[in-house]
């Protein structure tokens, strides 16, 4: 077997019929593979906020007409709309109710993408109950010490094609306050951004047909420069799109 990648451009939205042919003489049968795929007119993203919406996320999605982003308050979530979204972002929600945790678990299991930015003053048990249900590592304690991010996983799909080449002294984000997290190998964790000392800043977990991404720091420039860093925009775009 051989695994390869073919890049092509689609100029129209909607459903497409396609076929792939191979030539492997002298085996001349079963050489055509027929398939269909859909290109969505808009990619729906939902951001669930504790208080106000993140200006950084709003700027990202406002600048790209392919995305249709909506903000909802954590106290007024329309549960019926969750499954239609390609990505759901928890933006510093303080308390994840048991109802929301269940809906998010079902959402990810069914193929959705979930990105979590914690709240410094969160109810830790409410987060960890959701994370355990997703077979992910959990949050431990928050510390306000500056930590440098020293490694980016460019072999993983989120950052695989972000850089044309990797400079020797690559500028990566840092954090001034973040959560320590457990690191059990049984979770199947893929570390995307790793801090000096080996702890994870951003990790990915597969659950069912979907993916959960877990950040160690709140999405707040008081605690990290990630929202204003150059890798933030492609990171959010790729996390949204990799499950498409």
C-alpha angles and dihedrals in degrees: 000000000000127000115208140162128229119193120208136161126240115203100182133057126227133053119338131196114216141174133198121204131194132192113215106154129220088031099070103166131087091018098139126073118195122201143154132219137180128229108201118225089220131012110226118222126180123201115195109202132192094211123342128005119264111258089208094057091043091053092050097051095037091058095056119061092200090074128071107196125187130188124215131180116243087236094054108041119162098217093188091064097053098089094055093065125094090205134020118195122198103208110197095314109178100207128023106205120220089248093053091044091054093048092048091049090053091044094055094041089055094054107280128136119234125192119191126202106178129222115240090226097039126144094256097201091057091055095043093050088059093044093050089051088053090050089242135134118269139231118261115177139336121241129182099216123126112250128181122223105230105174136045119192102230091170091068120085097248094061101018098108102020094103126049086204133357113243117222093241099038114189109231131175125266135204133221094192131019145143125266110228137200116256109205114168091214090072094069090231119185110201110216099175119024127194127221107278093039103274120134124253096178126013137177129216129188114221121174107314094334143066135237122203120199125196123197095214135054116254091254129114088223087072106025140010091221094108091058097036123107094242094056098081097048089041093057093043093050094045087054095047106038092080094046 
